[in-house]
Amino acid sequence: MNKPLKVGFLMPYSGVYPYYAQHVMAGIFCAAAKMRLRQQDSQFLPVYTAQGGNRTTLEAVQKLLFFEGVDVLTGMINIKVLTDIRPLLENHQKIGLFFDMGEMVPPPLGFGPNVMSISMNLWQGQYALGKWAAQEFGKDGLVISPVFEAGFNLNTAFFHGAAAGGADKIQSITLNDENAGKNGLVLDSLFEALQSHTPDFVHAIFTGKMGIDFLQQWSTSKFANHVPLLVVENMAYEDVLDDVKHLGLNVYSAATWSRKSESPNNKQFVQDFEDFGKQQANIFGMIGYEIGLSLSVMMPYLSKGDAKGALQYLQQQSVAGPRGTLSVQSNGLERPLIDIAKTTTNAKNINQTIITQSTAVGLNTSTIFEETASGWQNPYLSV
C-alpha cells in the first residue's frame, strides 16, 4: 500500500481505566498483524476529548476531518454525541467506527449508514440479568446506584428485564454526591432499607473505586451471603475483583465477553493477543482487536474514500471475531447470547461459573433513547 490509512482516534479521559487506549491500540495492531498488514500501513492520530462531552468531541471530529484529512474515525464515545457527529461524516463521506460499553440503549434506526459501532452491549446484559434474577430469586428486588451510573440506561434495561421475568416490585435507591462522591461511599440508606424490608435480591451498579468500596462494605454487612447480590458486568471484571478477592465474595452478573470463553475464535484471540502484546487479554484489547479486524477488511475501500463500499464489503465477509461474527450496526437490533455467571472469590482465586445463557430478545428499545432524561454526554468509564 502506497498511502497509509489515516485513522482519527477520539480519546476521552478515564480514571477507571487510564491505559484503555494503549490496550485498544495493542488489539488493533494485533489484528492487523494477523491480517498480514504492517503497522506502517496505517497512521493513527489521537485527539484528547477530555470527558467526552458533545462540544469537545465535535471539535475533535472537525479537526480530524478538516485539518488532518483522516480516512476514518474511531474512539470511545457516548452514543448521544453521534446525533451531531452523523451529518459531518455523511457530508464528507467518511466512516466512524466507534466503540462504547453499551451504557446507552441505541435507537432502533441507528445513526445512519456512516456510523458503525463496536459495543459491549452492557444494556443487553442488564436486561438478561434482570429477567433471570426475577425468575431465579423472586419478584421483589432492590437496585442501588449513584447519580452518575443512574443517568445511563443500565437501570432501565434491568427494570425491563425484571418485569419480563415476572417481578412486580423493584425498589430503587439513587445515591447523591454526598453519599457517593469525593468524601467516599455511604450506604446507610441501603442497609436501613434492607433492615426494614429484605428483598429477594440486590443489584448494584457502580464504576471504578466506588464499586470496590461497595463490595468491601457489603462483604462486612450481615446481608452478605444471605441476600443474593447481583452486580453490573464491569464490577465483575477480574481486574476489579482482584483487589477484593480476599473478601470471599459471592456475586452474580451478566457477561457479554469473557477471556475464559471456550469458543475457538475467542481462544485464538486470547492466544494471539497475549503472544503479541505480552499482556493479559482484557476487554479493551478485545475491542481493539475487533476494530482492527474491521479496519483491515475495509482498508482497500477506506483508502479510496469509498465509505459505502467499505461497509458493504465488511458485511459481506462475515468476519469472525472473539465474540463471533462481527456486528458493527449502530442500532442494537442484534441480540447475541449472554452468559449469566456466578463468581466466588477467596484469598487466592476468582472462580466464575456460567449458570445459564440468555438474550435481550423481548426488550422494546423504540423509545428508550429519546426518553432518557439524563444530560450525561461522557462515556460510562470517563470519570
N, C-alpha and C positions, 0 to 999 in steps of 0.2 A: 504494500500500500504506500503510495507516494505521500499522501497528506494524512497526518494523524487526525483521528476523530476528536473534536473538541467537545468536552463534556463539562458543563457547569454544575457545580456541586453546592447546593444550599446547605449550610452547616450551622444550625442553631446551637446554642449553649445547652448542655445537660450536666447538671450537678450530680445526677443519679448515675449516669454512665459517661464520665468525662472523656473517655477514649473510644466512644462508639464509632466515630468517623474513621479512625485508624482500623478498627475491626471491619467496618464496611469495605474500606479500600482493599484490605487483605483478601476479603471474599471476592471482590471484583477481579483482582489480578489473578487469584487462584482459578477462577472460572475462565478468564481469558487465556491462561496458560493451557488449561485443559482443551480449549477450543483452538489451540495452536496459534494464538496471537501473541505478539511481543508487547512488552509494556510501552515501547515507543510508538506502537500503532495507535495509541490514544493519549490525549493530553487532558488532565483534569485541572479545572480551575475552581478551587473552593472559595466561597464567599461566606463570611460570618454573618448570620442573620439575628444576632442577639437572642431574644426569647422566641423568635419565630413568629412575631406578630405580623399583621397584614401589611403595614407600611414598610417595615424593614425588608420583608420578603419580596414585596413588589419592586422596591428599589434595587434589590439584588438581581431579580429576574431581568429588569430593564437593563442593568449594567451588563449582564452576561449576554443578552440578546443583541443590544445595540452597539456596545463598545467592544466586547470580546468576540462577538460573532460565533457563539457556540453552535454546535450542530444539534445538541440535545441537552436537556436539563435533568438533573436528578437531585436527591437530597431528602432530608426529613422534614415533613410538613404536617400541619393540622389541615385536614381536608377542607376546612372552612375557607381557607385562603384561595382555594382552587377556583372559586367563582370569579375572582378578579384576575387570576393568572390565565384562565382559559382564553379570553379574547386575544391576549398578547401572543400566545402560542399559535392560535388559529390564523391571526393576521400575518404572522411571519412564517407559517408553515413549518413549525418546529414541534418536536415531541417532548413532553415532560414525562419521565419515568420516575415517579416519586415513591417514597416509602413512608409508612406510618405504622403505629402499633395497633390501629383499629379501635381507637378510643371513641371515635365518632361513627355513627351509622350513616353510610353514604346514601344519597338519593337514588332511587331505582333507575333513573335515567342517566346516572353518572355525570361526568363533566365534559362530555364531548369526545370526538374522535382523536384529539391530540393529547389527551391526558390518560396516562396509564398508571397503574398503582400496584406496588408490591406491599401488601398489608399483612400484619399478623392477625388481623380479624379478632381482636380481643372481644369485641361486642358479640360475635357469634359464640365464642366460648362462654361468655356470661349467660347468654340465653340457654345454652345447653346445660350449664351448671345449675341454673335456677330451676329448670324443668326437672332435672334429675333429683335435686335436693328435695323438692316438694313431694316427689313420688317415693323417695327413699326414706326421708326422715319425718315428714308430716307437713301439714298445711299452714303452720304458724312459724314464721321466720322473722329475723331482725337483720337489717343491713346497716352497717356503720361506715362512714367515710368522712374525710374533711371536706371543706367547701370546695377546694380545688378539684379533687377527684370527682366530687358530685356534679361538677359543671360539665362533664362529658356525658356520654350515653351508656356508660358501663352499668350504672344503677338501673336505668330504664330497661336495658336489654335483660338484666337479671329479673326484674319485676315481671316482664312479659313472659319470660321462661317459666318462672314460678307459677304464674297464673295458668299457663298452658299445662303445667304439671298438677294442677288442682289446688294450689294454695289459695286461701281466702283471707289471709291476714298476714301482711308483711309490714312490720314496723320499720321506720327509717329514722336513724339518728345522723344528723349532719353536724360535724364539729366545726365551730367557728375558729377564727385565727387565735383567739385567746386560749383555746383548748387544743389546738393543733397548729403550732406556729413556732416562732423563734424561741419561745420560752419552753418548748417541749410539748409532750403529749399528755393530756389529762383525760382519763377515761372514766371519771366519776359518773357521768351521765349514763354510760353503758352499763356499768356494774349496778347502779341503782335501778335501772330498768330491768335488768336480769333478776335482781333480788325481788322485785315486786311481781314479776311475771316471767317465768322461764320459757322461752320459745323452743321450738323443735330444733332450730339450728341458728347459728350466727354467721353472717357473711361480712368479711372485712375487705375494704377496697382502699389501699394505701400505696404510695410510691416511696422509694428511697428509704431514708433513715426512719421516717415515720412508720413504715412497715415493720422495720426491725424493732422499733420501740413498742409497737403494738404487740408483736409476738412475745416480747420479753414480759410485758405486763400481763398478757393473757395467760402465759405459762405459769405464773405465780398466783393466779387467781383461783378461787375454789370452783370456778366453772370449767377450767381446763380439763379435758378428758371426760367431762360429764355432759357438756353441751357440744354437739358437733360443730367444728369450726371450718368454714369454707373461706378460702382466700382467692382474690383475683390472681390471674395467672402469673403476673410479674412478681408477686410475693412468694411464689413457689419456685422461682428460678434457683438453680444450685448456688450461684454466686451470692444470692441473698441469704439463703438458708445456711450457707457455710459459716456465717458469722454467729448463728444462733443454734446450730445443730445440737450443742451440748444441753439445750433446754428440754430435750425429749419431746419434741413436737409431734402432733398428730393432726394433720390438716388434709382437706380435700380441695381440689382445684380442677379447672379445665386446662388442657394442654393442646394448643394449636400446633406446636412443634416441640420435639424433644431430641436432644443429642443422642439419646439412647434408643431412639426408634430403630426397630429391626428391619425396616423396609430396605431393599437393596440399594435404591437411589440415595437414601439418607446415609447408610453405612459407607457408601462410596464417597459421598461428600465429606463426611467426617474424616475419613482416612486421607483424602486429597488435601483438605484444608489444614489438617494438623501436620501433615508432611511438608506442606508448602509454607505455612506461617509459623511453624514451631510453637504453636499455642493451641490451647483447647478450643474447639469449636463452640461458638456461642450464638445467641440469637442474631446479633448484628453481623457476624461472619456469614451466617446463613442468608440473611437478607442481601448482603453484598454479593454473595455467590449467585443468587437468583437474578440480581441486577446485571451482573457480569455475563451470565448466560444470555440474557435478553439482548444486551447491547452487542454482544459478539455475533449473534444471529442476524441482528438488524443492521450491522455496520455497513455492508455494501450499499444499502439504501439510504441510511442516515448520512453517509459521507457525500451523497449526491443531492441531499436536500429533499428526498422523497419520503416524507413522513407517512403518507397514506400507504405507500408500497411497503414500508418497513413494518408497519403494524400488521398488514395483511399477511406478509411473509412469516412473521413470528407466529401468528395464529395458525397458519397452515402447517408449520413444522412440528407442532405439538411437542415442544421441548420438555424433557423430563428434568425436574429439579428435585431437591431434597424432600419437598412435600408432595411430590407427584407432578403431573403435567402443569407447567407454569400457567398461572392465571394472572393477567395484567389488566383485566377490566376494572374500571373505576366505579362500577355500580353495585358491587356486593351481592350480585344475584347468585353467584356460585356458592354452594353451601357444602363444603368438604366435611369429612368425618372429623370429629373432635374427641380426643381422649378425655375421660373423666378419671382422675388419678387420686390415689390416697398416698400421702407422703408421711413417713415416720422418720424421726431422726434420733440419734444418740451421739455420744461424745466423738465417735469415730466415723459414723456413716450417715448418709442420706439415702433412704430407701424409698423408691417410688414404684407403686404397683398400679397398673392400669386396671380399673374396675370394670369399665364398660366404655362404649363409644356412643356418641350421639351427634346430632347436627342442629343447625339453626333453622331447619325447614319448618315453616309454620309462622315465622316472625314476619309480620307485615311491616315493611320499612317505608311505606309510601309517604308518611307524614313526619316521621321522627326527626329527620334532618332539619326540615323547615321549622318545626315546633320547638327545637332546642333553644331554650331561653338564655343559656349561658353566653357570655361575651368572650369566653376564653378563645384566643386565637393561637396560643402557643401549643406545640405538640405536648402530648401526655408526659413525656420524660424531660421536657425542657423547663425544669425547675431547679 
